Amino acid sequence: MGAVSGIVAAVAGLASAQLAAAAGRPEASPVTAVGGAVVDLTPVAVREWAIRLFGTSDKLVLGLGILAVLAALAVGTGLLAVRHLPAALAVTGGFGLVGALAALSRPEASWRDALPSLVGALVSAGVLYLLVTAAGRPRPAGALQGRADSMDRRRFGRLVVAVLAASAGVGIGARRLGAHGSADATASRARFRLPRPTVPAPPVPAGADLRVPGLGPFLTPNQDFYRVDTALVVPRVDADTWRLRIHGEGVTRPLELDLRQLLARPVVEHDITLTCVSNEVGGPYAGNARWLGVRLGDLLREAGVRPPSQGGTADQLVARSVDGMTIGTPVEAVMDGRAALLAVGMNGRPLPFAHGFPVRMVVPGLYGYVSACKWLAELRLTTFAAYDAYWVRRSWAQQAVVKTQARIDTPRPYADLSPGRVAVAGVAWAQHRGIERVQVRVDGGPWQEARLGTADGVDTWRQWVWPWQATPGRHRLEVRATDGAGAVQTGVRTGTVPDGATGWHTVDVNVRALG
């Protein structure tokens, strides 16, 4: 009964905390706050291992892990309560304090963010006290012992059912309140209509999509686009109340814009491939989309900003999201003429919430952690010497240009193939330099030229295919690319830290014997 008491008390406390968070900030709920703190404190090597192992499910795994630890702690606290109730109540209060401190440590936190964890701890302690006292204390052996214990168990069982029912009601209320709180954001996205681009992107050129079985489409569907960030709860921002502030060093005309004012400027469309710095060689964290937005360089010039090459004093643009994430981008890269955008559209639709609605940054040629701030709220001009953004404080490089990479998408690793003609195909990217050449080799033999899909500018990946006459046996396929500047992709293997992985993608396959 002590173990059950601990679990039920924890359920009641978490439900109450969720309700309190839904009434304030969802990010302040204990599981979310503690999860965010865990992400912040996790060593880079462990985080990269989690991304490799769990992919985009890493946040779900983290949340389940936190709940599993809470369940174990709840059982231990319940067992302690049977033997020493005051100590167990003190431990419960300690859990609430940990959650409150985690919530206060989050970016953009206020003192109110501590309340959900404290409310949850108070409710949990009260329920634990009621259940343990209802269970009763051990009695001396006697004729009435069995009957008394039976009465205690019935009273205990009724209380458990009542608390669980009440917790379920509170949980449903928290969900509805949270949904109501995000209803304005959902409605604003439903109402939002993408403006017609002043400079539309040309159609994807014929031959850019090779349509090889096993090779994904040239433009990645929104629902399939990779997502790597630290947001355990996806921010749902109301487009009608959204504001962007531009200020800082070298800004002579600070700006504060709402969405309507932002989109009063020329709107352009551009195809751009994004890549995450956590992408291992041959990894899935790259995607290509058609983005719609306002040129960021033009907006900075409107604010009076000059790039360092023209005497500007700021060399870093720090973007801050609504949840406090900071991303530092070189001012020179944003203002050198490339299609750096404040994007509102993705593949002809408003940005999905998971990809930054209503406004995000997209800068071709730079890894996402130094360019692709989602849920944008602020742009501040400063210097790299004066400020380290979130990931830089966690061992990543201040600046990181996307490295030339090629990937084999088909055949898959360890595929069992029939002998004869096999299409070896994939994608290669070197954003803002373009891809000029892709080569494939088998078992360390001579490099063979692959056929490239038609180029759609220098900011997107290129598909490629090479016809292989497969012979029986085990074989190793390797691929490398040459970018538009003539640089050949290096075969030296390095990890993702501090500025992106290098090496040739390798796939081992088996070709069945004839007959």
Number of C-alpha atoms within 10 A of each C-alpha: 17 21 20 17 28 31 23 26 32 27 24 27 29 25 28 28 30 32 25 24 25 24 15 18 17 23 24 30 31 31 24 22 27 23 23 26 18 14 18 16 11 13 12 17 11 11 16 19 12 17 17 15 11 14 17 16 13 18 22 12 13 20 16 13 13 18 13 12 11 17 18 15 19 26 22 16 27 30 20 19 24 24 13 12 19 14 13 23 22 14 19 27 19 14 19 26 17 17 29 26 19 25 31 20 17 20 14 13 17 13 10 15 28 25 23 31 32 24 21 30 30 19 22 30 25 16 23 30 21 16 27 22 15 19 21 16 12 9 10 8 8 7 8 11 12 11 10 13 16 12 14 17 16 14 15 21 16 13 19 19 12 12 18 16 13 15 20 15 13 19 20 15 17 22 16 14 19 19 14 14 17 18 15 17 23 18 13 17 21 10 11 15 12 17 15 12 14 12 12 12 14 10 8 16 12 11 14 19 20 21 13 16 12 14 20 17 15 22 20 17 16 18 10 8 16 20 16 20 16 15 16 18 15 16 21 21 23 18 21 17 11 18 18 18 16 21 21 17 16 20 22 14 15 16 15 13 13 14 16 12 10 18 16 10 14 15 22 21 25 23 25 26 25 28 27 24 26 25 21 20 21 23 17 16 19 21 21 24 21 21 26 30 28 26 25 21 24 18 18 24 15 15 17 14 27 22 22 15 12 9 10 16 17 23 23 29 30 28 27 23 23 18 20 17 22 25 25 30 28 24 24 19 22 24 22 12 12 16 26 25 27 28 30 28 24 23 18 14 15 22 23 16 18 19 25 25 24 28 30 23 22 27 28 28 28 25 26 26 27 28 27 28 27 30 27 28 20 19 21 20 24 22 18 18 9 8 14 18 22 18 19 18 11 15 13 20 16 22 19 20 18 23 22 24 28 30 24 26 19 19 21 13 15 14 13 14 19 15 17 14 13 16 18 22 25 26 25 27 29 30 28 23 22 24 30 20 19 28 20 25 19 18 11 11 11 10 14 15 15 20 16 24 20 16 20 21 18 22 25 30 30 29 30 28 24 20 16 16 10 19 17 14 12 15 16 16 20 21 28 24 26 23 23 17 12 13 13 16 20 15 13 9 12 14 17 18 15 19 21 22 23 21 20 22 19 19 21 17 18 19 18 15 11 9 3
